[in-house]
Amino acid sequence: MPLPVLFALVGLLSPSFHAHPAEPLAEPGVTESGPVEASPPPAPSVQERLLGILASIETAEAERAALRTRPPADASESEIAEVQEDLKRVERRIGELRASFAELATGGATVDKLEEPKESKPFDWQAELEDVLRPLLEEVKRMTERPRTIERLRSEREIYQERLETADRALAKIGQTQANTDAEAVQEVLKSLEYDWQSRRADAESRLQLIDTQLERLLAPEEDGRGITEVVRQFFAGRGLNILLAVGTFVLTYALLAGLGGVVGSRLQRREAARARRLAKAGGIIFRAASVVLALFGAMVALWVRGDWLILGLLILFLLGAAITLRSSLPRYVGEIRILLNMGGVREGERVVYNGIPWRIKSLNFFSTLHNPLLRGGTIRVPIEEMEKLQSRQYLKDEPWFPSRENDFVILDGDVFGKVLVQTPEVVELQVVGSTKTYPVADYLAQRPRNLSTDGFAVPVTVGLDYRHQGEILSTVVDRLRAHLEERLEDQVFRRHLKDMVVDFNEAASSSLDLIVVGVFRGAAAEHYWSIRRFLQRTAVEACNRYGWGIPFDQLTVHLQESAPRAPSLARV
């Protein structure tokens, strides 16, 4: 038969390609009059399933024997390769059928689980620790892996069930074609196709039997009762209980000793003497370290009493490793240890300058606590590495912790007058002429703020009079100016905050006789600082106008000599 005709016939018989749809086969339970409700067939017994698997194995073995004698002596390489491929497929199907038979007969047990006893090996603490934890971890893994395995098997079952149905439809179609043709060449090709589809159907059926057996075993309830609860119970009844007893002994011993040390340390901390507080700090840390050592010793005793040499040996190895590591690294931390013991360059309760700001050391620890009472958010934590670079000292009770407080009025260099709104460890906000100006703390302190609100302030004003008042300036002018200032002060809102008013002769300048007027006020009048300065200036001018005092101004006088011409001299009057 020509190849094009053969290929056309194969395409015609393929279940996925039909030029004209064939008449569908009658399905079980469906008649020409309509569907008929039928009860589901009873599930086959285990014996019937085993007999079915044995029959499939015998059929597959017979097919294997036929394939082994199939290639003739003069067969081509392509024919030999095709036969070898068929043999591999049949061998694989036989293996799956035998595995399915074994799983169904033994309930999932396999000979792979039977191993020869292993030879004794040297002690390996990692392997021993794995043996302790492996049952629990394997049970957890099994419980989480089981749903995924069931889902995977169900997906595979759908795939192979579809393949089985496809093979059945193809075989049915081939049977119809064989019944409708008498050509011998066509019959030979149809027999070859039928054989191929029967092999594919057998493969799918054997795989379905294996999947059904695995699903039945996985979906069956646990018969041995070894769930996660049982594994956990056995774990905590053995080494798990020993670990819990050791941990409990450690925690209880440390809690008792730490509580006792806390009571003694709090009583020593109440003493006023700085030396007693330092000793209490050092003693507390030493006692805490001793508590850890004693608690570890108690845990080791608990393991020794229980006879758990594995966990005890692991604990000893861990402690030896920690001791070796501590021995090599301890010299690098001597300074930090001295600080923790309150015996270094910085000590609790003293004053230290950090980032340009004074702080009181509240506590020394791996992160020490510093406090400044005049700053909002004035408590910071500083690592012990930074504390090692600082130096503290004792401080006085009235020693200031910051140049200003919030709501104080200050004057910075450059005559910047403002009210402190917020001051934190990072910034200071001032209200300056109706607006808000923010200074970093370092810049704020660099401008040497003068606080007007804390202890009060003084406003000095210089008044210069003409030299023609030289005769009366000490006897009359000073008294009249003071009286005039006191008279006008009675009408001012800041009068009640006045502490003192100084009016006196200051100096004889080059062109004027200068008087000094100083108003000394309490800090409550700080917000009127510029008003007070303007008031003093204005009132001094009013007094000059009232009493006819002349206010000099700079002028040039030219002196000329008649005898000999000379360069003019300039004098300031």
Backbone hydrogen bonds, N-H to C=O, Kabsch-Sander energy under -0.5 kcal/mol:
donor,donor_aa,acceptor,acceptor_aa,energy
6,L,2,P,-1.8
7,F,3,L,-2.7
8,A,4,P,-2.0
9,L,5,V,-2.0
10,V,6,L,-2.2
11,G,7,F,-2.4
12,L,8,A,-1.8
13,L,9,L,-1.6
14,S,10,V,-0.9
17,F,14,S,-1.3
30,V,27,E,-1.7
31,T,34,G,-1.8
34,G,31,T,-0.9
36,V,29,G,-3.0
37,E,35,P,-0.5
49,R,45,S,-2.3
50,L,46,V,-2.5
51,L,47,Q,-2.6
52,G,48,E,-2.4
53,I,49,R,-2.2
54,L,50,L,-2.4
55,A,51,L,-2.3
56,S,52,G,-2.1
57,I,53,I,-2.3
58,E,54,L,-2.5
59,T,55,A,-2.3
60,A,56,S,-2.4
61,E,57,I,-2.6
62,A,58,E,-2.4
63,E,59,T,-2.2
64,R,60,A,-2.3
65,A,61,E,-2.4
66,A,62,A,-2.2
67,L,63,E,-2.1
68,R,64,R,-1.9
69,T,65,A,-1.1
70,R,67,L,-0.8
75,A,72,P,-1.4
80,I,76,S,-2.2
81,A,77,E,-2.6
82,E,78,S,-2.0
83,V,79,E,-2.2
84,Q,80,I,-2.5
85,E,81,A,-2.1
86,D,82,E,-2.1
87,L,83,V,-2.4
88,K,84,Q,-2.2
89,R,85,E,-2.0
90,V,86,D,-2.5
91,E,87,L,-2.8
92,R,88,K,-2.4
93,R,89,R,-2.1
94,I,90,V,-2.5
95,G,91,E,-2.3
96,E,92,R,-2.2
97,L,93,R,-2.5
98,R,94,I,-2.5
99,A,95,G,-2.4
100,S,96,E,-2.5
101,F,97,L,-2.5
102,A,98,R,-2.5
103,E,99,A,-2.6
104,L,100,S,-2.4
105,A,101,F,-2.2
106,T,102,A,-2.5
107,G,103,E,-1.4
108,G,103,E,-1.1
113,K,110,T,-1.3
114,L,111,V,-1.3
115,E,113,K,-0.8
128,E,124,D,-2.4
129,L,125,W,-2.4
130,E,126,Q,-2.2
131,D,127,A,-2.2
132,V,128,E,-1.5
133,L,129,L,-1.9
134,R,130,E,-2.6
137,L,133,L,-2.2
138,E,134,R,-3.3
139,E,135,P,-2.0
140,V,136,L,-2.0
141,K,137,L,-2.7
142,R,138,E,-2.6
143,M,139,E,-2.4
144,T,140,V,-1.9
145,E,141,K,-2.2
146,R,142,R,-2.0
148,R,144,T,-0.6
149,T,145,E,-2.3
150,I,146,R,-2.3
151,E,147,P,-2.3
152,R,148,R,-2.3
153,L,149,T,-2.7
154,R,150,I,-2.3
155,S,151,E,-2.0
156,E,152,R,-2.4
157,R,153,L,-2.5
158,E,154,R,-1.9
159,I,155,S,-1.7
160,Y,156,E,-2.7
161,Q,157,R,-2.6
162,E,158,E,-2.0
163,R,159,I,-2.0
164,L,160,Y,-2.4
165,E,161,Q,-2.2
166,T,162,E,-2.4
167,A,163,R,-2.5
168,D,164,L,-2.2
169,R,165,E,-2.3
170,A,166,T,-2.3
171,L,167,A,-2.5
172,A,168,D,-2.3
173,K,169,R,-2.4
174,I,170,A,-2.4
175,G,171,L,-2.5
176,Q,172,A,-2.1
177,T,173,K,-2.3
178,Q,174,I,-2.6
179,A,175,G,-1.8
180,N,176,Q,-1.2
181,T,178,Q,-0.7
187,Q,183,A,-2.1
188,E,184,E,-2.0
189,V,185,A,-1.8
190,L,186,V,-2.6
191,K,187,Q,-2.3
192,S,188,E,-2.0
193,L,189,V,-2.5
194,E,190,L,-2.7
195,Y,191,K,-2.4
196,D,192,S,-2.1
197,W,193,L,-2.7
198,Q,194,E,-2.4
199,S,195,Y,-2.0
200,R,196,D,-2.1
201,R,197,W,-2.5
202,A,198,Q,-2.5
203,D,199,S,-2.4
204,A,200,R,-2.4
205,E,201,R,-2.7
206,S,202,A,-2.7
207,R,203,D,-2.3
208,L,204,A,-2.2
209,Q,205,E,-2.3
210,L,206,S,-2.0
211,I,207,R,-2.4
212,D,208,L,-2.9
213,T,209,Q,-2.0
214,Q,210,L,-2.2
215,L,211,I,-2.8
216,E,212,D,-2.4
217,R,213,T,-1.9
218,L,214,Q,-2.4
219,L,215,L,-2.7
220,A,216,E,-0.9
227,G,225,G,-1.4
231,V,227,G,-2.1
232,V,228,I,-2.6
233,R,229,T,-2.6
234,Q,230,E,-2.5
235,F,231,V,-2.4
236,F,232,V,-2.7
237,A,233,R,-1.0
238,G,234,Q,-0.7
238,G,235,F,-0.9
240,G,235,F,-2.3
241,L,235,F,-0.6
242,N,238,G,-1.4
243,I,239,R,-2.6
244,L,240,G,-2.3
245,L,241,L,-2.5
246,A,242,N,-2.3
247,V,243,I,-2.7
248,G,244,L,-2.8
249,T,245,L,-2.4
250,F,246,A,-2.3
251,V,247,V,-2.7
252,L,248,G,-2.7
253,T,249,T,-2.4
254,Y,250,F,-2.4
255,A,251,V,-2.6
256,L,252,L,-2.3
257,L,253,T,-2.4
258,A,254,Y,-3.0
259,G,255,A,-2.3
260,L,256,L,-2.1
261,G,257,L,-2.5
262,G,258,A,-2.3
263,V,259,G,-2.0
264,V,260,L,-2.0
265,G,261,G,-2.7
266,S,262,G,-2.3
267,R,263,V,-1.5
268,L,264,V,-1.8
269,Q,265,G,-2.2
270,R,266,S,-0.9
271,R,268,L,-1.1
277,R,273,A,-1.6
278,R,274,A,-2.4
279,L,275,R,-2.4
280,A,276,A,-2.1
281,K,277,R,-2.2
282,A,278,R,-2.6
283,G,279,L,-2.9
284,G,280,A,-2.2
285,I,281,K,-1.9
286,I,282,A,-2.4
287,F,283,G,-2.7
288,R,284,G,-2.0
289,A,285,I,-2.3
290,A,286,I,-2.4
291,S,287,F,-2.0
292,V,288,R,-1.8
293,V,289,A,-2.0
294,L,290,A,-2.6
295,A,291,S,-2.4
296,L,292,V,-2.4
297,F,293,V,-2.3
298,G,294,L,-2.2
299,A,295,A,-2.0
300,M,296,L,-2.3
301,V,297,F,-2.2
302,A,298,G,-2.1
303,L,299,A,-2.0
304,W,300,M,-2.2
305,V,301,V,-2.6
306,R,302,A,-1.9
307,G,303,L,-0.9
308,D,303,L,-1.9
309,W,307,G,-1.3
312,L,308,D,-1.8
313,G,309,W,-2.5
314,L,310,L,-2.4
315,L,311,I,-2.4
316,I,312,L,-2.3
317,L,313,G,-2.6
318,F,314,L,-2.3
319,L,315,L,-2.4
320,L,316,I,-2.6
321,G,317,L,-2.4
322,A,318,F,-2.4
323,A,319,L,-2.5
324,I,320,L,-2.4
325,T,321,G,-2.4
326,L,322,A,-2.6
327,R,323,A,-2.2
328,S,324,I,-1.7
329,S,325,T,-1.6
330,L,326,L,-1.9
332,R,329,S,-0.9
333,Y,330,L,-1.8
334,V,331,P,-1.0
337,I,333,Y,-2.3
338,R,334,V,-2.2
339,I,335,G,-1.8
340,L,336,E,-2.4
341,L,337,I,-2.0
342,N,339,I,-1.7
343,M,338,R,-3.1
344,G,338,R,-0.5
344,G,346,V,-0.6
349,G,361,I,-3.3
350,E,347,R,-1.5
351,R,393,R,-3.5
352,V,359,W,-2.5
353,V,391,Q,-0.5
354,Y,352,V,-0.6
354,Y,357,I,-2.6
357,I,354,Y,-1.4
359,W,352,V,-2.9
360,R,371,H,-2.9
361,I,350,E,-2.4
362,K,360,R,-0.8
362,K,369,T,-2.2
363,S,369,T,-1.4
365,N,363,S,-0.5
368,S,382,V,-2.3
369,T,363,S,-1.9
370,L,368,S,-0.5
370,L,380,I,-2.6
371,H,360,R,-2.3
372,N,378,G,-2.7
375,L,372,N,-1.3
376,R,423,Q,-2.9
378,G,375,L,-1.3
380,I,370,L,-2.2
382,V,368,S,-2.5
384,I,366,F,-2.0
386,E,383,P,-0.9
387,M,383,P,-1.7
388,E,384,I,-1.6
389,K,386,E,-1.3
390,L,387,M,-1.4
392,S,345,G,-2.0
393,R,351,R,-2.0
399,E,396,L,-1.0
407,N,420,V,-3.5
408,D,405,R,-1.7
410,V,418,G,-2.5
411,I,450,R,-1.8
412,L,416,V,-2.6
413,D,447,Q,-1.8
415,D,412,L,-1.0
416,V,412,L,-1.0
417,F,415,D,-0.8
418,G,410,V,-2.2
419,K,431,Q,-1.6
420,V,408,D,-3.3
421,L,419,K,-0.6
421,L,429,E,-3.0
422,V,429,E,-1.0
424,T,427,V,-3.0
428,V,439,Y,-2.7
429,E,422,V,-3.2
430,L,437,K,-3.3
431,Q,419,K,-2.7
432,V,430,L,-0.8
432,V,435,S,-2.8
433,V,431,Q,-0.6
435,S,432,V,-1.9
437,K,430,L,-3.3
439,Y,428,V,-2.9
441,V,426,E,-2.3
444,Y,440,P,-2.7
445,L,441,V,-2.5
446,A,442,A,-1.7
447,Q,443,D,-1.0
447,Q,444,Y,-0.6
448,R,445,L,-1.5
450,R,411,I,-2.6
451,N,449,P,-0.6
452,L,409,F,-3.0
452,L,450,R,-0.6
453,S,409,F,-0.8
457,F,521,F,-2.0
459,V,519,G,-2.4
461,V,517,V,-2.8
463,V,515,L,-3.0
465,L,513,L,-2.6
466,D,550,G,-2.4
469,H,466,D,-1.7
470,Q,467,Y,-1.6
472,E,469,H,-0.6
473,I,469,H,-1.3
476,T,472,E,-2.6
477,V,472,E,-2.2
478,V,473,I,-1.1
480,R,476,T,-2.3
481,L,477,V,-2.5
482,R,478,V,-2.1
483,A,479,D,-2.4
484,H,480,R,-2.4
485,L,481,L,-2.1
486,E,482,R,-2.4
487,E,483,A,-1.9
488,R,484,H,-2.1
489,L,485,L,-1.9
490,E,486,E,-0.7
490,E,487,E,-0.7
491,D,488,R,-1.2
492,Q,489,L,-1.8
495,R,492,Q,-1.3
497,H,494,F,-1.0
498,L,495,R,-1.7
499,K,520,V,-3.2
500,D,520,V,-1.7
502,V,518,V,-3.0
503,V,501,M,-0.5
504,D,516,I,-1.9
506,N,514,D,-2.8
507,E,514,D,-1.4
509,A,507,E,-0.9
509,A,512,S,-2.1
513,L,465,L,-2.9
514,D,507,E,-2.7
514,D,512,S,-0.7
515,L,463,V,-3.8
516,I,504,D,-3.1
517,V,461,V,-3.1
518,V,502,V,-2.8
519,G,459,V,-1.9
520,V,500,D,-3.0
520,V,518,V,-0.6
521,F,457,F,-2.9
521,F,519,G,-0.5
522,R,497,H,-2.5
525,A,522,R,-1.6
526,A,523,G,-1.7
528,H,525,A,-1.7
529,Y,526,A,-1.7
532,I,528,H,-2.9
533,R,529,Y,-2.0
534,R,530,W,-2.3
535,F,531,S,-2.4
536,L,532,I,-2.4
537,Q,533,R,-2.0
538,R,534,R,-2.7
539,T,535,F,-2.8
540,A,536,L,-2.0
541,V,537,Q,-1.8
542,E,538,R,-2.2
543,A,539,T,-2.2
544,C,540,A,-2.0
545,N,541,V,-2.3
546,R,542,E,-2.3
547,Y,543,A,-2.4
548,G,544,C,-0.8
549,W,544,C,-1.9
557,T,571,A,-1.3
559,H,557,T,-0.5
559,H,569,S,-0.8
569,S,559,H,-0.7
571,A,557,T,-1.0
571,A,569,S,-0.5
573,V,555,Q,-1.4
573,V,571,A,-0.5
